[in-house]
């Protein structure tokens, strides 16, 4: 029995345990394990707190993103409405411009017609005066004829113009 290695291993183990118990190594080991357990627990609590904080931040950023998206949609909608309003105003202004230009062109045409009619009347009056003077000068003679001719031509000119 004293020659077997297992016996001496058991004796050395018992002596080692007795030395550890005498010096209080078991308390030191237990304290170290307790400290390590507390440190791990603190790290887990910190990790949980950080996870909760990250979840709150994520929710906040999602809300901000949704709000920004809604604002972007509102801006797009208002821009479309503004573009439609501007297009409508431009169309109205264009129609008004075309109507005014048409009215102006019609006025110019009417004025040109009136001017042409006046020119035709003046030409007709001049032709009538010339014809009347030629006829009267051939049929009436003398100083009386000259006076009548001058008066008649003046009256015809005044009435025709």
Buried (B, 14 or more C-beta within 10 A) or exposed (E): EEEEEEEEEEEEEEEEEEEBEEEEEEEEEEEEEEEEEEEEEEEEEEEEEEEEEEEEEEEEEEEEEEEEEEEEEEEEEEEEEEEEEEEEEEEEEEEEEEEEEEEEEEEEEEEEEEEEEEEEEEEEBBEEBEEBBEEBEEEBEEEEEEEEBEEBBEEBBEEEE
